[in-house]
Amino acid sequence: MHHEEPVRELFWGLTYNPSNILMITISSLIVFLIALLCTRKLAMKPTGAQNFIEWVMDFVKGIIQSNLDWKNGARFHLLALTLIMYIFVSNMLGLPFAVVYGHELWWKSPTADPLITMTLAVMVLGLTHYYGVKLRGAKNYLLGYTQPMKVMTPIKIVEEFSNTLTLGLRLYGNIYAGETLLALLVSLGTSGIIGGVLAFPLMMVWQGFSIFIGAIQSFIFTMLTMVYMAHKVSADH
Amino acid sequence: MLTDGFVLGAASGGFTVLDSLYQLLAFLVLMWLLKKFAWAPLMKVMKDREEHIASEINQAEDAKKEAKELLQQQQEMLKNARQESHTFIENAKKQAEVQKEEIIRAAREEAERHKEAARLEIQQEKENAVAALKEQVASLSVLIASKVIEKELSEKDHAELIQESIKKAGEE
């Protein structure tokens, strides 16, 4: 049960995966539409959709405030908001169905691709370094590697890479595993009558669990982003 | 092929670097769009609301303070008014007392004066009456005596005798 990924070459050996491009675009569009629809009628007394989006904003604010004081953390609000919404929507996209055309998998979660999650992780870690230097100065940023003692420096440097790797691969692993199991269940379900009867409840259970996993993973990704950010931008860590 | 499946980014088609760039770009564009269409206006509304609530609370606090002050003022005024009216009544009472004493004293004096005047008048009248009586008694007795004794005594001796006896009678 292995679907190929559609890979095309643009030019000079630069390759791209049109299914990724498609799903990234769709995810972004959905997030944008949700945000847009929720903020059409803004009022001092919030109603309906505005309540929802404000709840999301407060939730993200809570994530940031559990790591940073709001004076420093307010600048990361938009980043965290975009991250959690984008990753959540991405995780959900692969659950209801998958589209396979020929032998190529076209519809899936963009976060089921390690390259996508690693891109996000590298972007986030890059931002932590950027803000670490910007907010605390290059000297303090470098001194941070010798804390709490100098012997720790090699470990600290390794930690930066392992942070990046775990942040990206945790998300990828969870979503990819979920989708792989769904695909296996589908192949079981289509194998015969007994398989279909067996697979149906399992599908329902696993999809429900995957919704839970997807939500949790988007939360964890955002939370860890802010944890790493806090490590870099606040002095007491 | 099996080992390929465990290599990152090489799951089936190699390292598709453009996906990565596209994801980065898409994320940044999405963030920008969210900021422009959702985040910024929403933050503005939330901030406005926060300020609105804060100002309302401030106003309520001010109003409460003002009401408290006014209440205190009113209480002060009420107390003053009460005290004032109290002293006013007290003064009026005192004045009435004084006036009463005055009137009584004046009335008493007036009565005393009237009494004195009446007494003097009575005295005067009495004296007048006594004098008139004396005179009449004198002439009457002379008349009687002269009629009784006729010429036995001179009128001069007779008058002397009568005067003497009247004086005696007056002294008695």
Contacts between the chains, C-beta under 8 A, distances in Angstrom:
chain1	res1	chain2	res2	distance
A	2	B	5	7.8
A	2	B	12	7.5
A	4	B	12	5.2
A	4	B	13	7.2
A	5	B	11	6.5
A	5	B	12	4.7
A	5	B	13	4.7
A	6	B	13	7.7
A	7	B	12	7.6
A	7	B	13	3.3
A	7	B	14	6.5
A	7	B	16	6.1
A	10	B	18	6.2
A	14	B	17	6.4
A	14	B	18	5.7
A	15	B	13	7.1
A	15	B	14	6.1
A	15	B	15	7.5
A	15	B	16	4.8
A	15	B	17	7.3
A	15	B	18	6.8
A	16	B	16	5.1
A	16	B	17	7.9
A	16	B	18	3.6
A	16	B	19	5.6
A	16	B	22	7.1
A	17	B	13	6.5
A	17	B	16	4.5
A	17	B	19	5.1
A	20	B	16	7.1
A	20	B	19	4.4
A	20	B	22	7.3
A	20	B	23	7.5
A	21	B	18	8.0
A	21	B	19	6.7
A	21	B	22	5.5
A	24	B	19	7.8
A	24	B	22	6.1
A	24	B	23	5.5
A	24	B	26	4.9
A	25	B	26	6.7
A	28	B	26	5.0
A	28	B	27	7.7
A	28	B	29	7.2
A	28	B	30	4.5
A	31	B	30	6.1
A	31	B	34	7.4
A	32	B	30	6.3
A	32	B	33	5.3
A	32	B	34	6.8
A	32	B	37	7.4
A	35	B	33	8.0
A	35	B	34	5.3
A	35	B	37	6.5
A	35	B	38	3.7
A	35	B	39	7.8
A	36	B	37	5.4
A	36	B	38	6.5
A	38	B	38	7.0
A	39	B	37	6.7
A	39	B	38	4.6
A	39	B	41	5.9
A	39	B	42	5.6
A	42	B	41	5.7
A	42	B	42	6.7
A	42	B	45	4.7
A	43	B	45	7.3
A	44	B	45	6.9
A	44	B	48	6.5
A	44	B	49	5.3
A	44	B	52	6.3
A	46	B	45	7.9
A	50	B	42	7.8
A	50	B	45	8.0
A	53	B	38	6.8
A	53	B	42	6.4
A	54	B	42	6.9
A	54	B	46	6.8
A	57	B	39	7.8
A	57	B	42	6.4
A	57	B	43	7.9
A	57	B	46	7.4
A	77	B	39	7.5
A	77	B	43	8.0
A	78	B	31	6.2
A	78	B	34	6.8
A	78	B	35	5.5
A	78	B	39	5.2
A	79	B	31	6.8
A	81	B	34	6.8
A	81	B	39	6.4
A	82	B	27	7.0
A	82	B	30	5.9
A	82	B	31	4.5
A	82	B	34	5.5
A	85	B	34	7.8
A	86	B	27	6.7
A	86	B	30	6.3
A	110	B	23	7.4
A	113	B	11	7.9
A	113	B	19	7.2
A	114	B	8	5.0
A	114	B	9	6.1
A	114	B	11	7.4
A	115	B	8	7.8
A	115	B	9	5.1
A	115	B	15	7.4
A	115	B	16	6.4
A	115	B	19	5.5
A	115	B	20	5.5
A	115	B	23	7.8
A	116	B	19	6.6
A	116	B	20	7.5
A	116	B	23	5.1
A	118	B	8	7.4
A	118	B	9	7.9
A	118	B	20	7.7
A	119	B	19	7.8
A	119	B	20	4.4
A	119	B	23	4.5
A	119	B	24	5.7
A	120	B	23	7.1
A	120	B	27	7.0
A	123	B	24	6.1
A	123	B	27	6.9
